[in-house]
Amino acid sequence: MAAHQSAQPADSSALWLWRKLPTFWAVLFLAGLALNTLSIAASNPERVQGWRLAGLIALLAGLMAGYQLFAWGRVYGHETISLGRGMLLLAAQFALFVLLIWQYDASFAWFSLALLYQFVGGLPRRHWPLPLLGVFVLLVVGTSPRAASGALDPGIMVTGVLLYASNFGIAIFLGMLHEQRDQLRAALDQLRAANAALAASAAAAEELAVLRERARLARAMHDDIGHALVVMNVKLEAAQLLYARDQARGDAELAATRALIRTTMASLRRTLADLRAPAADCEDLPAALRELGRELQARAGVAVTCRLDRAEPAPPADVREALWYVAREALTNVERHAAAARATLLFQAQPGGWRLQIGDDGSGISATDLHESERYGVVGMRERVAMLGGTFSIRRGAGGGSIVEAWVPSRIAVEASAA
């Protein structure tokens, strides 16, 4: 946020300078024409008197108007006028320069360099040859006084050619800067659009994950708690009927009902634990995984062997949460469905990522079970790992039981493979 705030004023300043650039060049162009006119008035006052003064003002005003229209309409990215109209504006300015040189003074030819910057900045390269030739004629021929023999002064011509070449090079350089600016601005717009799309996609993925988690919890509550409540109701009704004829059997039904209530309460506690955010629980991922194994062993009597690496540096928060979720779901499946006596919990930090493996010696998952994978939370595990660019698998072990394995690459490895 701080970087964004610090970059914003610099960006605003650059935009302000860019917007003021046309005004700067227009003021500079106008000041040059005005100073040149004052110089003519001081050396040849008869040229700026009466109708000739009115004509000079009209020519200069037309020249400035054409310059402004072309600069704002073609050079500075507005594209408010077509290429054809832009060519007409350049031709009109060229004609006005010819009139100024012919009717007033050859010194106006030096200002024709403004045409050079206009067509380099506002015309496609295929349209440059004719304007290039026209400006060359105005500058070199218009500013070269003739000798007594009628020939052009070679020294003045060389100076004009050098001045023309140097200004053409500057115009090309400024045009390249202008093109780079447009390309950078387009790239920035694309990056902003991609960032917005990525943020929207991340928000949608997060919302989808929340909805799927809610659906999973609803299924779990329906399968476990809902079923248990129905069985409790049946057993209580049976106990009520048995007490009238066989009190011992009624006591047995009540004892079975109490056991079912305890089991259901434990299931409810697990479901409520699922609702809490695991971010704090898995801050230290190896310790959090060891605690999951300890809870399973205390709750279900399954002997859990933990082989957990201390990863340095620690995985990012999203990786820790995903792997914690996978381990919890896999161990829950071991408890509920595997009928296992032993389980192993393995976490390794490997080159390029992290590997989590949960195995058991139970009945193993069958092909039919995999087709009903939503029942075992496999879809949620697979999606969480896939969102991080990892891989997830579940298979039968070589000696029986099931093996659940998740591999999540580090971001450095992902960026290297993308490059």
MOBEL-V97032 format. One line per field, one symbol per residue. psi: psi as a letter, one per 20 degrees, with the letter a starting at -180 (. if undefined). Layout:
BEGIN
psi->???
END
This chain:
BEGIN
psi->gghghhhghgghgghgghhighhghggggggghghhghgghhhmhiilqchhgghgggghghghggggggghiggkjhliqrhghghhgghghghhgggggghfqihihhiihhhghghhhiqqhijhgghggghgggggghioqqrhiiqqohghgggggggggghggghgghhghgghggghgghgggggghgghggggggghggghgghgghghggghggfggghhggggghggghghhhhhnhghghghhghggghggghhghhhgghhhhqpjghhkgngghhhhhgggggghgijpopppnoqnporqqrghgggghggggggghghgghhhlqhqqqoppporoiaqppppqrkbiqprhghhhlhhhjjhgggghgghhjjaqpqprqqhjraqppppppqqhghghghh.
END
